[in-house]
Amino acid sequence: MRDHNRNPPKKKLPALIKVKLATVALSAVLADRMTEEDAGRLLREATGAQWSLLTCMQYLSGKEALAAIAALPEDWSEDGITKQALEQATKVAAFAVANAHPKGTPLCASDLAKQYRGKGTIQE
């Protein structure tokens, strides 16, 4: 009999783990090292939830992710990822969810995404 539920059980992951996971997936897709579909599969298997590339970008631009990153010391680095890399990923994600929809509709309501609404580029 075929298992129609392709989602693993939902996992309770700390915010920083989700931030790192979303950053790695987004970075890999942007660097053409992974397809969007592969990223979605990786995210679903790791989180046990219906995460996709869009979900990870919405998460990265949200309050929980931003708070987890803000709590890190400036010189934090783990698994080859720095705090600055995490912060940059949040900006890229916020810009994308604020401007990617063809009709100009934001894809999330995060405060960070609102800062990038209608912008042509990401400003430091």
N, C-alpha and C positions, 0 to 999 in steps of 0.2 A: 504494500500500500504506500502510496506517495505522500510525503509530508508536505503539506501546502504552506505551513508556517516556516518560512525561510529565515526568520529572525531568531537569533540566539536569545536566551533569557537576558532581560535588561540588567545591566550592571550598575552598581553605585560607584561611580568613579569620582575621585577628588577633582575639583575645578582645574587645578594645574595640569593634571593628566589629560583632561579634555582639551585644554588650551594647546598643549604640546602636540596632541594627536591631530587636532584641527589645523595647526600651523604646518605640520609635516605634510598632511594631505593637500592643503592648499598650495604649498610651495612646490610639491611634486607635480601637481597639475599645471601650474604656471610655467614650470621648467620643462614641460612635455616629457617628464619621466613617468607619468602615470595618466591614464585616461580618467575622465570624470566618472565613468562607470566603475572603474577599478577603485577610485577614491571612495565612492559610495559604499562599495562592498567592504573595503577596509574599515571604514567608519562604522558601518553596521555591525561587523564582527567584533570590533573592539568595544563598542558601547552597548551592544545589545538593544539598540533603539533604531528607529527609522531615520538615521542620519544620512544625509546626502551632502554633496558639495555645497549646495545652497544652505542647508541646515548648519554646516560647520561655519560658513561665513556669517550667518545670523548670530551664531553663538559667539564667535570671536569679537563681534562688534557690540556684544551685550554686557550688561553690568557684572555678571558673575565672572566672565573672562577678564574684564578690565580690572576688577578688584583683585583677582588672583595674581595678575601681573604686577599691579601696583604694590602688592605686599612683598614682592621679591626685592632683595638688595640689588643695588645698581650693578654690581660685579657678578651677579648670578649667571651661571652657565651649567648646563646639564645635557648630556647626550649630544654635544656639539651645537646646542641651541643656546643663544644668549637672550637676556632680557630684552635687548634692543631688537633682536630678530622677532620676538613675540610681539613687541609693540608695533613693529612695521607690519606684521601680518594682520594685526587688528585694523590698521589704517587701510590696508589694501581691501580687506573684507568689508569694512564700513563703506568705502568708496564704491565697491561693487554693488552692495545691496542698496545703496542710495541711488545709483545711476544706471544699473544694468537693464532694467525693464524697458522694452521698446516704447511704451507709452509714458515713460517718465515716472511711473508709480514706484515709490520706494518698496523694497521687498522686506523691510522690517522697520520697526519704530524706535530703534535704539537712539539714544542721544548722540552717540558718536557718528552714526550714519547721517543724522540730521545736519551735522557740521559739514558733511561732504556733499549734501544734496545740491545738484546743479553745477558742481565744480567740474572744470575741464581736466584738472590734474590733482594729484595728491600733494598738498603743501606740508612741509615739515613743521 
